[in-house]
Amino acid sequence: MNELGRLELIRESLVAVVNEMRANVIHSSYSSIIYEGHDFSCGLVAGDGRLVAQSLDDNPIHIFAVPYSTAEVVRRFGDDIKEGDIFLHNDPYTGGTHLNDVLMLYPVFHEGRRALFTAARCHWGDVGGMTPGSLSGRVREIYQEGLRIVPTRICEGGRMNDAFLDLLFANMRIPYERRGDFNTMLGTSRKAAEHLQRLFKRFGGGTLLEGIAELIDRAERVMRQRISEVPDGVYYAEGYMDSNGHTPEPLVGRLKMTVAGDRLTADFTGSSPQTMGPINVGPAMAFNAVATMVKAFLDPHTPVNHGSFKPLDIVNPVGSFLNATLPSPCGGMVECRALLSSLVVSALGQALPDKRVGDLKGGANHVYLSGEREDGNLFLMYEYPAGGTGATLGFDGNHGVRAYSEGDFNAVWAIEVVEAQCPVQIVQYGIRDGSFGDGEFRGGCGIRRDLRILGESASLSVLADKCVIPPFGTATAMSGAANRFVVLRDGSVIEPSPIPGKVGGFELRRGDIVRVETAGGGGYGDPLGRDPARVAADVALGYLSGMQAQQRFGVVLDDSGRPDEKRTGAERERLLKGRTRVLLQRAERDEYDGPRRRIGVPPEIAERLGVQENSLIELVTPTSAAALRGWVSLRAEGTAVQIGPQGLAVLNAKPGHMAEIRAVSIYPE
């Protein structure tokens, strides 16, 4: 066998080990969130912490953070790591994600030397904390989110630390599930270690490890080549989180991305400070997001290992909400990571205009329902409903599915499983019509899911974002609809929290309906350029009403549902004339009020847009990768809009260019 064939066989053999790990976790786990939701990932890591192998189904959020965690274990324990040792970790400040994601690292030795680790990271349904399920939009410190496990040796030389495990499970709800999931991870890791020992015998230990090193080197060479094909330059992006969960003040994320030769540097300096709410993340997530997006954009078809990450440099100052420290809670890790991903997507879209893509529905959309069953035991229903994906050149977004930034997650529980295990009835589940972002290519729709409470009482916790500031469109396209979480009670709509998307233990009654409406994906290109036949097809499928087709796309349908060419042309001309365009002038500096970008708007333009002081607006140009968003600051003088140098860079525009200015729509009509 030649060298190339041997390398491919080694790679496929390692991925096969990971695939079996996944199958074992699914078939033997106790928590429905794992065996139904597939909220877990597996991988293989080199003895020094470098990622060696994962499967196509694993979630990058889980796995791309594992090298950070493994490096911390190696740093703390070093040469004291022995055969028979096992480590647990979930601490966000040392490379974890959020506390519910518990990582088990299992060292594998060859000829007395540490060669590899098996890695299994599973979302445990509850790890303690102030609300069932541990994740809540209303926490103020990480201690309210559950038990924090710094890198800990829970088994030493084959002897399990039962006292530690007893303490761990005694502080978690539904402890028999937690023990069951722990044993699942343990059995999976042991079986994977056995397979790796067989591979050492099959290939020879030296050959296997040399093959792994060569695979990593090859991946690095490929990524360096892909980066070198990107135009050198400095690219800027800016985006917002709705709030920290306690005040309506948004959080700003900023990115300066530099491409120089075969290296890419992502600098998040200038992002908001860490917060007292759950919208924070530890240091691993910036690297995680950059690695995922760069891999997806530049090298999507070759295998994933640590070589793909080596040409990437991350600058992420400690103390921001994107690199938080104790005691800031980090339950909203997925939401923060979604913003990080959006920033990278926006910057890459400037560098590679043909790969611009509309924004996604946001993070995990964590929804927890909990209460007592008839037998007195606790039920815990946890879902993270998917939404619409963004559109890109030539392609519409997809409805209610996972996206390229995620793994093989399910969108929600199967109805049969929910109703068999929980006193909850699924009243409705389907597409959230009209929720996509309009464009020449439209985003995908979110979903709507209504859940009726059948028990005497229950509680609701939600941790989500993009409920106030919706997913952006690209290349002048429109935003998707924002996420929305409400309770229907006795014919009234109740907001379960004063801060949208941030709910902690809201008390529910028998008969209440929890309505979950997820965001649509951002569109691509001018909506008035969309093929009328595509609009008519969306109307026929029920994604859009005939009135919406006319109002949003300028497409007028006849009685048979076909586009009326003459009336459509006239309607599109009318809509085009109704747009508001402004001249961009350069300001000496970008204007901010705290995290909020301020955009000076003349009163007559504000009146035309129907906005007032502090309204959220956006500027778009045909060359922008993302809308530039800001809050209105009424200005009496002039008719142009002044934008600072970074804002112009985000818009990919220059002074003297024209831009469309418009109000940001939370729920498209």
C-alpha positions as CSV (number, residue, x, y, z in Angstrom):
1,M,0.0,0.0,0.0
2,N,1.3,3.5,-0.9
3,E,1.7,6.3,1.6
4,L,-1.4,8.1,0.5
5,G,-3.6,5.0,0.7
6,R,-2.2,4.2,4.2
7,L,-3.0,7.8,5.4
8,E,-6.5,7.6,4.1
9,L,-7.0,4.2,5.8
10,I,-5.7,5.7,9.1
11,R,-8.0,8.7,8.8
12,E,-11.1,6.6,8.0
13,S,-10.3,4.2,10.8
14,L,-10.1,7.0,13.3
15,V,-13.4,8.5,12.1
16,A,-14.9,5.0,12.4
17,V,-14.0,4.9,16.0
18,V,-15.7,8.3,16.5
19,N,-18.8,7.1,14.6
20,E,-19.1,4.1,16.9
21,M,-18.7,6.3,19.9
22,R,-21.7,8.3,18.7
23,A,-23.8,5.2,18.2
24,N,-23.0,4.0,21.6
25,V,-23.9,7.3,23.2
26,I,-27.3,7.4,21.4
27,H,-28.2,3.8,22.2
28,S,-27.3,3.8,25.9
29,S,-27.8,7.3,27.2
30,Y,-30.6,8.0,29.8
31,S,-31.4,11.7,28.9
32,S,-33.8,12.3,26.0
33,I,-31.9,15.4,25.2
34,I,-29.0,13.1,24.2
35,Y,-30.8,10.1,22.6
36,E,-33.5,12.2,21.0
37,G,-31.9,15.6,20.6
38,H,-28.3,14.3,19.9
39,D,-26.9,17.1,22.0
40,F,-23.5,15.6,22.3
41,S,-20.3,15.1,20.3
42,C,-17.3,12.8,20.3
43,G,-13.8,13.1,19.1
44,L,-10.2,11.9,19.3
45,V,-7.4,14.2,20.5
46,A,-3.7,13.9,20.4
47,G,-1.8,13.4,23.7
48,D,-0.8,17.1,23.6
49,G,-4.3,18.3,23.0
50,R,-4.5,18.7,19.2
51,L,-7.8,17.6,17.5
52,V,-7.2,14.4,15.5
53,A,-10.7,13.2,14.3
54,Q,-14.4,13.9,14.5
55,S,-17.3,12.7,12.5
56,L,-19.5,14.8,10.1
57,D,-22.3,14.6,12.6
58,D,-20.5,16.1,15.5
59,N,-21.2,19.7,16.6
60,P,-18.3,22.1,16.1
61,I,-19.4,24.0,19.2
62,H,-18.6,21.0,21.3
63,I,-15.6,19.5,19.5
64,F,-13.6,22.6,18.4
65,A,-13.4,23.6,22.0
66,V,-12.0,20.2,23.2
67,P,-8.4,21.1,22.3
68,Y,-8.6,24.0,24.7
69,S,-10.0,21.9,27.5
70,T,-7.4,19.1,26.8
71,A,-4.5,21.5,26.9
72,E,-5.7,22.7,30.3
73,V,-5.8,19.1,31.6
74,V,-2.3,18.5,30.3
75,R,-1.1,21.8,31.8
76,R,-2.5,21.0,35.2
77,F,-1.6,17.3,35.4
78,G,1.3,17.0,33.0
79,D,3.4,13.9,33.4
80,D,1.2,12.8,36.3
81,I,-1.5,11.5,33.8
82,K,-1.4,7.7,34.1
83,E,-3.1,4.8,32.6
84,G,-6.5,4.3,34.1
85,D,-7.0,8.0,34.7
86,I,-10.2,9.7,33.6
87,F,-11.0,13.5,33.6
88,L,-14.2,15.5,33.8
89,H,-14.5,19.2,32.8
90,N,-17.2,21.7,32.1
91,D,-15.7,25.0,33.3
92,P,-16.2,27.8,30.7
93,Y,-13.3,29.8,31.9
94,T,-10.8,27.1,31.1
95,G,-12.1,26.0,27.7
96,G,-15.6,24.6,28.5
97,T,-18.7,25.7,26.7
98,H,-21.5,26.1,29.3
99,L,-22.0,24.0,32.5
100,N,-24.5,21.6,31.0
101,D,-21.9,20.4,28.5
102,V,-19.8,17.9,30.5
103,L,-16.6,16.6,28.9
104,M,-15.0,13.3,29.6
105,L,-11.4,12.9,28.6
106,Y,-10.0,9.3,28.6
107,P,-6.2,9.0,28.1
108,V,-5.0,6.2,25.8
109,F,-1.5,4.9,26.2
110,H,0.8,3.1,23.8
111,E,4.0,1.4,25.1
112,G,3.7,3.3,28.4
113,R,3.4,6.8,26.8
114,R,0.3,8.9,26.5
115,A,-0.7,8.9,22.8
116,L,-4.3,10.0,22.5
117,F,-7.4,11.0,24.4
118,T,-10.9,10.0,23.6
119,A,-13.3,12.9,24.1
120,A,-17.1,12.7,24.8
121,R,-19.0,15.9,25.5
122,C,-22.6,15.5,26.4
123,H,-25.3,18.0,27.4
124,W,-26.6,16.8,30.8
125,G,-30.2,17.9,31.2
126,D,-29.5,19.4,34.6
127,V,-26.4,20.2,36.5
128,G,-28.0,22.0,39.5
129,G,-28.6,25.7,39.7
130,M,-31.6,27.9,40.4
131,T,-34.0,26.6,37.8
132,P,-34.7,23.1,36.5
133,G,-32.4,22.4,33.5
134,S,-29.9,24.9,34.9
135,L,-30.1,27.3,31.9
136,S,-32.1,30.5,32.6
137,G,-32.2,33.9,31.1
138,R,-32.4,35.5,34.5
139,V,-29.2,34.3,36.4
140,R,-26.7,36.8,37.7
141,E,-23.7,34.6,38.5
142,I,-22.4,31.3,37.3
143,Y,-23.1,29.6,40.7
144,Q,-26.8,29.9,39.8
145,E,-26.2,27.8,36.7
146,G,-25.1,24.7,38.4
147,L,-21.9,22.9,39.4
148,R,-18.7,24.1,37.8
149,I,-16.2,21.3,37.2
150,V,-12.6,22.5,36.7
151,P,-10.3,19.9,35.1
152,T,-10.8,17.1,37.6
153,R,-9.4,13.6,37.8
154,I,-12.4,11.5,38.7
155,C,-10.6,8.2,38.2
156,E,-7.0,7.6,39.2
157,G,-5.2,4.5,38.0
158,G,-8.5,2.7,37.5
159,R,-9.9,3.7,41.0
160,M,-13.0,5.8,40.7
161,N,-13.5,8.7,43.1
162,D,-17.0,7.7,44.2
163,A,-17.1,10.4,46.9
164,F,-16.7,13.1,44.2
165,L,-19.3,11.5,42.0
166,D,-21.8,11.1,44.9
167,L,-21.4,14.8,45.7
168,L,-21.8,15.7,42.0
169,F,-25.0,13.8,41.4
170,A,-26.5,14.8,44.8
171,N,-26.6,18.4,43.6
172,M,-28.3,17.7,40.3
173,R,-32.0,17.1,39.5
174,I,-33.0,13.7,38.3
175,P,-29.7,12.1,39.5
176,Y,-30.4,8.7,38.1
177,E,-30.4,10.2,34.6
178,R,-27.1,12.0,35.3
179,R,-25.5,8.8,36.6
180,G,-26.8,6.9,33.6
181,D,-25.3,9.5,31.2
182,F,-22.0,9.4,33.1
183,N,-21.9,5.6,32.7
184,T,-22.8,6.0,29.0
185,M,-19.8,8.3,28.5
186,L,-17.6,6.0,30.5
187,G,-18.5,2.8,28.6
188,T,-18.2,4.7,25.3
189,S,-14.7,5.9,26.1
190,R,-13.5,2.5,27.2
191,K,-14.8,0.9,24.1
192,A,-13.2,3.6,21.9
193,A,-9.9,3.0,23.8
194,E,-10.1,-0.7,23.0
195,H,-10.5,0.1,19.3
196,L,-7.5,2.4,19.3
197,Q,-5.4,-0.3,20.8
198,R,-6.4,-2.5,17.9
199,L,-5.4,0.2,15.5
200,F,-2.0,0.4,17.2
201,K,-1.6,-3.3,16.6
202,R,-2.9,-3.1,13.1
203,F,-0.7,-0.3,11.8
204,G,2.1,-0.3,14.4
205,G,2.2,2.3,17.0
206,G,4.9,4.4,15.3
207,T,3.1,4.3,12.0
208,L,-0.2,5.3,13.4
209,L,1.1,8.2,15.3
210,E,3.3,9.3,12.4
211,G,0.2,9.1,10.1
212,I,-1.8,11.3,12.5
213,A,1.0,13.9,12.5
214,E,1.1,13.8,8.7
215,L,-2.6,14.2,8.4
216,I,-2.5,17.3,10.6
217,D,0.4,18.7,8.6
218,R,-1.5,18.1,5.3
219,A,-4.6,19.9,6.7
220,E,-2.4,22.8,7.7
221,R,-0.9,23.1,4.2
222,V,-4.4,23.0,2.6
223,M,-5.7,25.7,4.9
224,R,-2.7,28.0,4.4
225,Q,-3.2,27.6,0.6
226,R,-6.9,28.5,1.0
227,I,-6.2,31.6,3.1
228,S,-3.5,32.7,0.7
229,E,-6.2,32.8,-2.0
230,V,-8.3,35.3,0.0
231,P,-7.4,39.0,-0.9
232,D,-5.0,40.4,1.7
233,G,-6.7,43.2,3.7
234,V,-8.4,44.3,6.8
235,Y,-12.1,43.6,7.1
236,Y,-14.5,44.8,9.8
237,A,-17.7,43.5,11.3
238,E,-20.1,44.7,14.0
239,G,-23.1,43.0,15.6
240,Y,-25.3,43.0,18.6
241,M,-26.8,40.8,21.3
242,D,-30.3,41.8,22.5
243,S,-29.4,42.2,26.2
244,N,-27.7,40.7,29.1
245,G,-31.0,39.3,30.5
246,H,-31.6,42.0,33.1
247,T,-31.6,45.3,31.3
248,P,-32.7,46.2,27.7
249,E,-29.2,47.6,26.9
250,P,-27.7,45.6,24.0
251,L,-24.2,44.2,23.8
252,V,-21.9,45.0,20.9
253,G,-19.4,42.6,19.3
254,R,-16.7,43.9,17.1
255,L,-14.3,42.1,14.8
256,K,-11.2,43.3,12.9
257,M,-10.1,40.5,10.6
258,T,-6.8,40.7,8.9
259,V,-5.7,38.5,6.1
260,A,-2.0,38.6,5.3
261,G,-0.5,35.9,3.1
262,D,-1.4,32.5,4.5
263,R,-2.4,33.7,8.0
264,L,-5.7,35.0,9.3
265,T,-6.0,37.1,12.5
266,A,-9.4,37.7,14.2
267,D,-9.3,40.6,16.7
268,F,-12.4,41.1,18.9
269,T,-11.1,44.1,20.7
270,G,-13.7,46.7,21.5
271,S,-16.6,44.3,22.3
272,S,-18.7,45.0,25.4
273,P,-17.5,44.2,28.9
274,Q,-18.7,41.0,30.6
275,T,-22.1,41.2,32.1
276,M,-24.1,40.1,35.2
277,G,-26.4,38.1,33.0
278,P,-26.0,34.8,31.2
279,I,-24.9,36.4,27.9
280,N,-21.2,35.7,28.3
281,V,-18.8,33.1,27.0
282,G,-15.4,31.7,28.0
283,P,-12.1,32.0,26.0
284,A,-12.5,28.9,23.8
285,M,-15.6,30.2,21.9
286,A,-13.9,32.9,19.8
287,F,-11.4,30.4,18.5
288,N,-14.2,27.9,18.1
289,A,-16.3,30.3,15.9
290,V,-13.4,31.5,13.8
291,A,-12.2,28.0,13.2
292,T,-15.7,26.8,12.2
293,M,-16.5,29.6,9.9
294,V,-13.1,29.7,8.2
295,K,-13.2,26.0,7.6
296,A,-16.8,26.2,6.3
297,F,-16.0,29.1,3.9
298,L,-12.6,28.2,2.7
299,D,-12.1,24.4,3.0
300,P,-15.5,22.7,3.5
301,H,-14.7,19.4,1.9
302,T,-11.5,18.1,3.5
303,P,-11.5,16.3,6.9
304,V,-11.3,18.3,10.1
305,N,-8.3,18.1,12.3
306,H,-6.1,20.5,14.2
307,G,-4.0,21.4,11.2
308,S,-6.9,23.5,9.8
309,F,-6.7,25.7,12.9
310,K,-2.9,26.4,13.0
311,P,-2.9,29.4,10.5
312,L,-5.5,31.2,12.7
313,D,-4.6,33.8,15.3
314,I,-7.2,35.0,17.8
315,V,-7.1,38.3,19.8
316,N,-9.8,38.3,22.4
317,P,-9.2,40.6,25.4
318,V,-10.0,39.1,28.8
319,G,-13.0,40.7,30.6
320,S,-15.2,41.2,27.6
321,F,-18.5,39.2,27.3
322,L,-16.7,37.2,24.6
323,N,-13.9,36.2,27.0
324,A,-15.5,36.4,30.5
325,T,-14.1,35.6,33.9
326,L,-15.5,34.4,37.2
327,P,-18.3,34.9,38.3
328,S,-20.0,35.9,35.1
329,P,-22.5,33.3,34.0
330,C,-22.0,31.6,30.7
331,G,-25.3,29.8,30.0
332,G,-25.8,31.8,26.9
333,M,-22.7,30.4,25.3
334,V,-24.5,29.3,22.1
335,E,-26.1,32.7,21.7
336,C,-22.7,34.4,22.1
337,R,-21.1,31.9,19.8
338,A,-23.8,32.7,17.2
339,L,-22.8,36.3,17.3
340,L,-19.1,35.4,17.0
341,S,-20.0,33.3,13.9
342,S,-22.0,36.1,12.4
343,L,-19.1,38.5,12.8
344,V,-16.8,36.2,11.1
345,V,-19.3,35.5,8.3
346,S,-19.7,39.2,7.7
347,A,-16.0,39.8,7.5
348,L,-15.4,36.9,5.2
349,G,-18.3,38.1,3.1
350,Q,-16.5,41.3,2.5
351,A,-13.4,39.5,1.4
352,L,-15.3,36.9,-0.7
353,P,-18.5,38.7,-2.0
354,D,-19.7,35.6,-3.8
355,K,-19.9,33.8,-0.5
356,R,-22.0,36.3,1.4
357,V,-24.8,34.7,3.3
358,G,-27.8,35.9,5.3
359,D,-27.7,35.6,9.1
360,L,-29.0,32.6,11.0
361,K,-31.8,32.3,13.5
362,G,-29.4,32.9,16.4
363,G,-28.2,30.5,19.1
364,A,-29.7,27.5,20.7
365,N,-33.1,28.9,21.6
366,H,-33.1,27.0,24.9
367,V,-36.6,26.2,26.1
368,Y,-37.2,24.3,29.4
369,L,-40.5,23.1,30.7
370,S,-40.5,21.4,34.1
371,G,-42.9,20.3,36.8
372,E,-44.3,17.2,38.6
373,R,-45.7,14.2,36.9
374,E,-48.8,12.5,38.4
375,D,-46.5,10.1,40.2
376,G,-44.8,13.0,42.0
377,N,-41.5,12.7,40.0
378,L,-40.0,15.6,38.2
379,F,-40.3,15.9,34.5
380,L,-37.8,18.0,32.5
381,M,-38.5,18.8,28.8
382,Y,-35.7,20.6,27.1
383,E,-35.8,21.7,23.4
384,Y,-33.7,24.0,21.3
385,P,-35.9,24.6,18.2
386,A,-34.2,25.3,15.0
387,G,-35.1,28.3,12.7
388,G,-34.5,29.5,9.2
389,T,-31.1,29.5,7.6
390,G,-29.7,32.4,5.6
391,A,-29.9,32.7,1.8
392,T,-26.8,33.0,-0.4
393,L,-26.1,33.7,-4.0
394,G,-28.3,31.4,-6.1
395,F,-29.9,29.6,-3.1
396,D,-32.9,30.2,-0.8
397,G,-32.5,29.4,2.9
398,N,-34.0,26.3,4.4
399,H,-36.9,26.1,6.8
400,G,-36.6,25.0,10.4
401,V,-33.3,23.1,10.1
402,R,-29.9,23.1,11.6
403,A,-27.2,25.1,9.9
404,Y,-23.5,24.7,8.8
405,S,-22.4,26.1,12.2
406,E,-24.0,23.2,14.0
407,G,-23.9,19.4,14.1
408,D,-26.5,16.7,13.6
409,F,-28.9,18.1,16.2
410,N,-32.6,17.4,16.0
411,A,-34.8,20.5,15.9
412,V,-37.3,19.4,18.6
413,W,-38.4,16.2,20.3
414,A,-40.7,13.9,18.4
415,I,-44.3,14.5,19.4
416,E,-44.8,10.9,20.5
417,V,-41.8,11.1,22.9
418,V,-42.9,14.4,24.4
419,E,-46.5,13.3,25.1
420,A,-45.4,9.9,26.4
421,Q,-42.9,11.3,28.9
422,C,-44.2,14.7,29.9
423,P,-47.7,16.1,30.9
424,V,-47.5,18.3,27.8
425,Q,-49.6,18.2,24.6
426,I,-48.2,19.4,21.2
427,V,-51.0,21.6,19.9
428,Q,-49.3,22.8,16.8
429,Y,-45.9,22.3,15.1
430,G,-45.1,23.6,11.7
431,I,-43.5,26.3,9.5
432,R,-43.8,29.9,10.8
433,D,-45.3,31.4,7.6
434,G,-43.8,34.6,6.3
435,S,-40.9,34.7,8.8
436,F,-38.1,34.5,6.2
437,G,-35.9,37.5,5.2
438,D,-36.9,38.8,1.8
439,G,-34.4,38.9,-1.0
440,E,-33.7,37.9,-4.5
441,F,-33.0,34.7,-2.7
442,R,-35.1,34.5,0.5
443,G,-34.0,33.2,3.8
444,G,-35.7,30.1,5.4
445,C,-38.7,30.2,7.6
446,G,-38.6,29.6,11.3
447,I,-41.0,27.2,13.1
448,R,-44.0,27.6,15.3
449,R,-44.6,25.2,18.1
450,D,-47.5,25.4,20.6
451,L,-47.2,23.3,23.8
452,R,-50.2,22.9,26.2
453,I,-49.5,22.2,29.9
454,L,-51.6,19.3,31.1
455,G,-50.4,19.1,34.7
456,E,-51.5,21.2,37.6
457,S,-48.5,23.5,37.3
458,A,-45.1,23.8,35.6
459,S,-42.4,26.3,35.0
460,L,-40.8,27.8,31.9
461,S,-37.3,29.0,31.4
462,V,-36.0,30.4,28.1
463,L,-32.5,31.5,27.1
464,A,-32.4,32.9,23.6
465,D,-31.3,36.0,21.6
466,K,-32.4,37.7,18.4
467,C,-35.8,38.5,19.9
468,V,-35.2,42.3,19.6
469,I,-32.5,42.5,17.0
470,P,-33.4,40.1,14.2
471,P,-31.1,38.1,11.8
472,F,-29.6,40.4,9.2
473,G,-29.9,40.2,5.4
474,T,-27.0,40.6,3.0
475,A,-26.5,42.5,-0.3
476,T,-29.6,44.8,0.5
477,A,-31.8,41.9,1.5
478,M,-34.2,42.1,4.5
479,S,-34.0,40.7,8.0
480,G,-35.8,37.5,9.0
481,A,-38.4,37.7,11.7
482,A,-37.1,37.8,15.3
483,N,-37.5,34.9,17.8
484,R,-40.6,35.1,20.0
485,F,-41.6,33.2,23.2
486,V,-45.0,33.9,24.8
487,V,-47.6,32.2,26.9
488,L,-51.3,32.0,25.9
489,R,-53.6,32.1,28.9
490,D,-57.4,32.5,28.9
491,G,-57.4,34.2,25.5
492,S,-54.6,36.6,26.4
493,V,-51.0,36.7,25.3
494,I,-48.5,37.0,28.2
495,E,-44.9,38.0,28.0
496,P,-43.2,35.7,30.5
497,S,-40.3,38.2,31.1
498,P,-39.8,41.9,30.8
499,I,-36.7,41.1,28.8
500,P,-37.6,39.2,25.6
501,G,-36.0,35.8,25.3
502,K,-34.7,35.8,28.9
503,V,-37.1,33.8,31.2
504,G,-36.3,32.2,34.5
505,G,-38.8,29.8,36.2
506,F,-42.0,31.5,34.9
507,E,-45.0,29.8,36.6
508,L,-47.4,28.0,34.3
509,R,-50.9,26.8,35.0
510,R,-52.9,23.9,33.6
511,G,-54.2,24.7,30.1
512,D,-51.5,27.4,29.4
513,I,-50.0,27.2,26.0
514,V,-46.3,28.1,25.5
515,R,-45.9,29.4,22.0
516,V,-42.4,29.2,20.5
517,E,-41.8,31.1,17.2
518,T,-38.3,30.9,15.9
519,A,-36.5,33.4,13.7
520,G,-36.2,33.3,9.9
521,G,-33.0,33.5,8.1
522,G,-31.8,36.7,6.4
523,G,-32.2,37.1,2.7
524,Y,-29.7,37.7,-0.1
525,G,-30.0,40.5,-2.7
526,D,-32.8,42.9,-3.6
527,P,-36.3,41.5,-3.0
528,L,-37.6,43.3,-6.1
529,G,-35.2,41.2,-8.1
530,R,-36.7,37.9,-7.1
531,D,-38.1,35.8,-9.9
532,P,-41.9,36.3,-9.7
533,A,-42.4,32.5,-10.4
534,R,-40.5,31.8,-7.1
535,V,-42.7,34.2,-5.2
536,A,-45.8,32.5,-6.7
537,A,-44.4,29.1,-5.7
538,D,-43.9,30.3,-2.1
539,V,-47.5,31.5,-2.0
540,A,-48.8,28.2,-3.4
541,L,-46.9,26.4,-0.6
542,G,-48.4,28.7,2.1
543,Y,-45.1,30.3,3.1
544,L,-46.4,33.7,2.0
545,S,-49.9,35.2,1.4
546,G,-50.9,36.9,-1.8
547,M,-50.9,40.2,0.0
548,Q,-47.4,39.7,1.4
549,A,-46.2,38.8,-2.1
550,Q,-47.3,42.1,-3.3
551,Q,-46.2,44.2,-0.3
552,R,-42.8,42.6,0.2
553,F,-41.8,41.5,-3.3
554,G,-44.0,43.6,-5.6
555,V,-45.4,40.5,-7.2
556,V,-49.1,40.7,-8.1
557,L,-50.8,37.4,-8.7
558,D,-53.9,36.8,-10.9
559,D,-56.9,34.7,-9.9
560,S,-55.1,31.5,-10.9
561,G,-52.1,32.3,-8.7
562,R,-49.7,33.2,-11.6
563,P,-47.7,36.5,-11.6
564,D,-49.4,39.3,-13.6
565,E,-46.4,40.6,-15.5
566,K,-47.8,44.1,-16.2
567,R,-49.1,44.8,-12.7
568,T,-46.0,43.3,-11.1
569,G,-43.8,45.6,-13.1
570,A,-45.9,48.7,-12.0
571,E,-45.9,47.6,-8.4
572,R,-42.2,47.0,-8.3
573,E,-41.6,50.4,-9.8
574,R,-43.8,52.0,-7.1
575,L,-42.0,50.1,-4.3
576,L,-38.6,51.1,-5.7
577,K,-39.6,54.8,-5.7
578,G,-40.8,54.5,-2.1
579,R,-37.4,53.5,-0.8
580,T,-35.3,56.0,1.1
581,R,-31.7,56.5,0.0
582,V,-29.2,58.7,1.6
583,L,-25.8,60.1,0.8
584,L,-23.0,58.8,3.0
585,Q,-20.6,61.3,4.4
586,R,-17.5,60.5,6.4
587,A,-17.5,61.5,10.1
588,E,-14.2,61.9,12.0
589,R,-15.2,59.1,14.3
590,D,-17.9,56.5,14.8
591,E,-20.5,57.7,17.3
592,Y,-21.6,55.5,20.2
593,D,-23.8,55.8,23.2
594,G,-22.4,53.0,25.4
595,P,-22.7,49.9,23.1
596,R,-25.2,51.5,20.8
597,R,-24.1,52.9,17.5
598,R,-25.7,56.2,16.9
599,I,-26.8,57.2,13.4
600,G,-27.7,60.8,12.8
601,V,-30.9,61.0,10.8
602,P,-32.5,64.3,9.6
603,P,-36.0,64.7,10.9
604,E,-37.7,64.6,7.5
605,I,-36.1,61.3,6.7
606,A,-37.0,60.0,10.2
607,E,-40.6,61.0,9.5
608,R,-40.6,59.3,6.2
609,L,-39.3,56.1,7.8
610,G,-41.8,56.3,10.7
611,V,-39.0,56.2,13.3
612,Q,-38.1,58.5,16.2
613,E,-35.2,59.1,18.6
614,N,-33.6,55.7,19.6
615,S,-35.4,53.6,17.0
616,L,-33.4,50.8,15.6
617,I,-32.5,51.3,11.9
618,E,-30.1,49.9,9.4
619,L,-28.1,51.0,6.4
620,V,-27.5,48.7,3.4
621,T,-25.6,48.8,0.2
622,P,-25.4,46.3,-2.7
623,T,-21.8,45.6,-1.7
624,S,-22.3,45.1,2.1
625,A,-22.0,41.7,3.6
626,A,-24.3,42.7,6.5
627,A,-26.5,45.6,7.4
628,L,-25.0,48.4,9.5
629,R,-27.3,48.8,12.4
630,G,-27.7,51.6,14.8
631,W,-30.1,53.7,16.9
632,V,-31.6,57.0,15.6
633,S,-30.1,60.3,16.7
634,L,-32.3,63.0,15.3
635,R,-30.3,65.8,13.5
636,A,-31.8,69.0,12.3
637,E,-29.2,69.9,9.7
638,G,-28.5,68.4,6.3
639,T,-29.9,65.5,4.3
640,A,-26.9,63.2,4.3
641,V,-25.9,60.6,6.9
642,Q,-22.5,60.8,8.5
643,I,-20.8,57.5,9.3
644,G,-17.4,57.0,10.9
645,P,-14.5,55.0,9.4
646,Q,-15.4,51.7,11.0
647,G,-19.0,52.0,10.0
648,L,-18.1,52.7,6.4
649,A,-15.8,49.7,6.5
650,V,-18.6,47.4,7.8
651,L,-20.8,48.7,5.0
652,N,-18.0,48.2,2.5
653,A,-18.7,51.7,1.3
654,K,-16.9,55.0,0.8
655,P,-17.9,58.7,1.3
656,G,-20.1,59.7,-1.6
657,H,-21.8,56.3,-2.0
658,M,-25.5,56.0,-1.6
659,A,-27.1,53.7,0.9
660,E,-30.7,52.6,1.6
661,I,-31.9,53.5,5.1
662,R,-34.8,51.7,6.7
663,A,-36.4,50.8,10.0
664,V,-35.5,47.3,11.3
665,S,-38.6,45.2,11.2
666,I,-39.0,42.7,14.1
667,Y,-41.9,40.8,12.7
668,P,-42.3,41.3,8.9
669,E,-45.8,42.1,7.8
